[in-house]
Amino acid sequence: MSTIQKLLIAAVSAAAIASACGSANAAEAKTIGLAVANLQANFFNQIKQAVEAQGAEKGLKVITVDAKGDAATQVSQIQDLLAQNIDALIYIPAGATAAAVPVKAAKAANIPVVNIDRNAEGAPGDTFIATDSVASARQVCDYILKQAGGKGEMLIIHGQKGTTPEVDRTKGCSEALAKYPDVKVVGELWSDQWHQDEGFKLASDLLQAHPNASIIFGQADALALGAAQAVKVANLGHRIWIAGFDGDTAALEALKNGVFDVTATQQTQKMGRMGVDAAIALAKGEKLPPVQLQDATLTTKENVDAFIKNHP
């Protein structure tokens, strides 16, 4: 029996106990569980802050747990949330592996699930709130490829393999690349946790192997900032254009200061508020669209000030 199967059996068993205790699918939500992938990431912290603020405004108790990037830890944490008789679960999977387990456990306990940013392959929540990463990554890559003159060698630092943002941002950038036959992707590596130190290490390795590269797409701002560090250290003597994705608060300041060149600013605060409203509606038995995609805004030095002043 695989580790995933064992996790699923344990989680569903715990959910059955929680369901037997009652309180699931309450007419009025009173307590919401928020399971976050990794609060070290500014993006997830912004969602947490928005969920907790919106929950307080609606008179809800929000119980937040942080998986710190570990899927097995997250499964255990969500078992604990189910045992606390939450009325709905807002869930950001810690990775592609075992992402379906908490959804199946919550459904076994008749507890509605709102996925934000990442969906669970094969076991989606009742609604999925996220940025349209395909369209936004296409915009970001199109911008950076134009800035590079439509030619050159490109490096891609992917996010966590198999997660919804990684898959969608890869697809969007690939669609942009199809219009630039003189740009060649010469190196790609995947991060484990979307961290800046990973971006630095992966970009350093890629630049050592491909010193003529002139374009880097980091699929998150942290990866792009790490790549910018690596470019500075490598001191290769030519211009390297760097793109990120997210609109993290620290990254927006770095963008203003010319550390990297472009990002897509997500409506992070809005998605957190939407998550709470969706949880309340689902707990009442209302039906919501299975997917609710939000726009991100292409952000450069020219328009970054507005997002620094007021993050959406």
ZAMARGU-4260 file (C-alpha; in steps of 0.2 Angstrom, whole numbers, plus 5000, padded with zeros to 4 digits):
<rodrens>
0) 5000/5000/5000 | 5007/5017/4995 | 5010/5031/5007 | 4996/5041/4998 | 4984/5027/5000
5) 4988/5026/5019 | 4985/5045/5021 | 4968/5044/5012 | 4962/5029/5022 | 4967/5038/5038
10) 4960/5055/5033 | 4943/5048/5027 | 4942/5038/5043 | 4944/5053/5053 | 4932/5062/5042
15) 4919/5049/5045 | 4921/5052/5064 | 4920/5071/5062 | 4904/5068/5052 | 4896/5057/5065
20) 4899/5071/5078 | 4888/5083/5068 | 4890/5101/5064 | 4895/5099/5046 | 4885/5109/5033
25) 4878/5121/5046 | 4865/5133/5039 | 4876/5147/5045 | 4895/5145/5045 | 4903/5149/5062
30) 4920/5142/5060 | 4931/5140/5045 | 4947/5131/5043 | 4961/5138/5033 | 4974/5126/5027
35) 4989/5136/5020 | 5003/5128/5010 | 5017/5138/5017 | 5017/5155/5026 | 5035/5159/5022
40) 5028/5164/5005 | 5022/5182/5005 | 5008/5177/4993 | 5000/5165/5005 | 5002/5177/5019
45) 4992/5190/5010 | 4978/5177/5007 | 4979/5172/5026 | 4978/5191/5031 | 4963/5194/5019
50) 4954/5178/5025 | 4956/5182/5043 | 4951/5200/5041 | 4935/5195/5031 | 4931/5182/5043
55) 4932/5194/5058 | 4921/5206/5048 | 4908/5192/5046 | 4909/5186/5064 | 4917/5170/5060
60) 4931/5160/5069 | 4945/5156/5057 | 4957/5142/5062 | 4973/5143/5052 | 4986/5130/5050
65) 5003/5131/5040 | 5009/5115/5032 | 5027/5123/5029 | 5027/5115/5012 | 5025/5097/5017
70) 5010/5087/5010 | 5010/5074/5024 | 5009/5088/5038 | 4995/5096/5029 | 4985/5080/5028
75) 4987/5078/5047 | 4983/5096/5050 | 4967/5095/5040 | 4962/5079/5050 | 4963/5090/5065
80) 4953/5104/5058 | 4939/5091/5053 | 4939/5085/5071 | 4936/5103/5077 | 4919/5103/5068
85) 4923/5117/5055 | 4909/5122/5044 | 4920/5124/5029 | 4938/5122/5023 | 4948/5134/5013
90) 4962/5124/5006 | 4978/5129/4997 | 4987/5112/4994 | 5005/5111/4999 | 5010/5102/4983
95) 5003/5090/4970 | 5007/5075/4979 | 4992/5070/4991 | 4983/5086/4987 | 4967/5076/4984
100) 4967/5067/5001 | 4961/5082/5011 | 4947/5086/4999 | 4941/5068/4999 | 4942/5068/5018
105) 4932/5084/5020 | 4918/5078/5007 | 4917/5062/5018 | 4913/5073/5032 | 4901/5084/5022
110) 4911/5099/5024 | 4912/5110/5009 | 4929/5115/5002 | 4935/5131/4994 | 4952/5129/4984
115) 4962/5145/4982 | 4977/5146/4970 | 4980/5127/4968 | 4967/5114/4964 | 4968/5095/4968
120) 4970/5085/4953 | 4956/5072/4952 | 4947/5079/4968 | 4943/5097/4966 | 4935/5107/4979
125) 4917/5114/4978 | 4924/5130/4970 | 4942/5135/4964 | 4947/5153/4966 | 4963/5158/4957
130) 4972/5169/4945 | 4970/5165/4926 | 4989/5160/4926 | 4988/5154/4908 | 4983/5171/4902
135) 4994/5181/4914 | 5010/5170/4911 | 5007/5173/4892 | 5007/5191/4895 | 5022/5191/4905
140) 5032/5181/4893 | 5026/5190/4878 | 5032/5206/4887 | 5049/5200/4891 | 5052/5192/4874
145) 5048/5208/4866 | 5060/5218/4877 | 5074/5205/4873 | 5071/5209/4854 | 5062/5193/4850
150) 5078/5183/4850 | 5090/5175/4861 | 5092/5160/4874 | 5080/5159/4888 | 5080/5150/4905
155) 5065/5145/4914 | 5064/5142/4933 | 5048/5133/4937 | 5038/5132/4953 | 5034/5116/4962
160) 5031/5103/4949 | 5013/5098/4945 | 5005/5111/4955 | 4991/5121/4947 | 5001/5137/4945
165) 5017/5128/4939 | 5007/5119/4925 | 4997/5134/4920 | 5011/5146/4920 | 5021/5134/4909
170) 5007/5133/4897 | 5005/5152/4896 | 5023/5155/4893 | 5024/5141/4880 | 5010/5150/4871
175) 5019/5166/4870 | 5035/5157/4865 | 5026/5150/4850 | 5026/5168/4842 | 5045/5170/4844
180) 5054/5156/4834 | 5071/5165/4837 | 5070/5163/4856 | 5076/5146/4861 | 5073/5139/4879
185) 5090/5131/4883 | 5088/5127/4901 | 5074/5123/4914 | 5074/5118/4932 | 5060/5115/4945
190) 5060/5122/4963 | 5053/5113/4978 | 5045/5127/4987 | 5046/5143/4976 | 5059/5151/4988
195) 5071/5165/4983 | 5086/5154/4989 | 5080/5141/4977 | 5079/5154/4963 | 5097/5159/4966
200) 5104/5141/4966 | 5094/5136/4951 | 5098/5151/4941 | 5116/5150/4946 | 5117/5132/4939
205) 5108/5137/4923 | 5119/5152/4920 | 5134/5142/4922 | 5128/5129/4909 | 5121/5143/4898
210) 5131/5159/4900 | 5124/5167/4884 | 5106/5167/4891 | 5098/5184/4890 | 5080/5180/4896
215) 5075/5172/4913 | 5057/5168/4918 | 5055/5164/4936 | 5037/5157/4939 | 5036/5167/4955
220) 5043/5183/4961 | 5054/5175/4974 | 5062/5164/4960 | 5064/5179/4949 | 5073/5189/4964
225) 5084/5174/4967 | 5088/5174/4948 | 5092/5193/4949 | 5104/5189/4963 | 5113/5175/4953
230) 5114/5186/4937 | 5123/5200/4948 | 5135/5187/4955 | 5138/5179/4938 | 5143/5196/4930
235) 5142/5189/4913 | 5144/5206/4904 | 5127/5207/4895 | 5109/5212/4898 | 5098/5198/4905
240) 5080/5202/4906 | 5071/5194/4921 | 5052/5191/4923 | 5043/5185/4939 | 5025/5182/4944
245) 5014/5186/4959 | 5016/5204/4963 | 5023/5200/4981 | 5025/5216/4991 | 5044/5215/4993
250) 5046/5211/4974 | 5036/5226/4969 | 5048/5237/4978 | 5062/5228/4969 | 5054/5230/4953
255) 5053/5249/4956 | 5071/5249/4959 | 5075/5240/4943 | 5081/5223/4951 | 5070/5214/4938
260) 5059/5219/4924 | 5041/5213/4925 | 5028/5203/4935 | 5010/5199/4935 | 5001/5207/4951
265) 4988/5195/4957 | 4972/5200/4966 | 4978/5191/4982 | 4968/5201/4995 | 4952/5199/4984
270) 4954/5181/4982 | 4956/5179/5001 | 4939/5188/5004 | 4931/5178/4990 | 4937/5162/4999
275) 4927/5167/5015 | 4912/5173/5005 | 4912/5156/4996 | 4914/5146/5012 | 4899/5155/5019
280) 4888/5152/5004 | 4893/5134/5002 | 4890/5130/5021 | 4872/5137/5017 | 4870/5124/5003
285) 4872/5137/4989 | 4880/5131/4973 | 4895/5141/4966 | 4904/5140/4949 | 4917/5126/4950
290) 4931/5138/4944 | 4932/5157/4947 | 4947/5164/4938 | 4953/5182/4942 | 4964/5193/4931
295) 4981/5198/4936 | 4989/5215/4930 | 5005/5215/4920 | 5017/5226/4931 | 5032/5235/4926
300) 5042/5250/4933 | 5030/5261/4924 | 5014/5256/4934 | 5021/5248/4950 | 5018/5262/4961
305) 4999/5260/4962 | 5001/5242/4968 | 5014/5247/4981 | 5002/5259/4988 | 4987/5248/4987
310) 4989/5229/4984 | 4973/5222/4976
</rodrens>
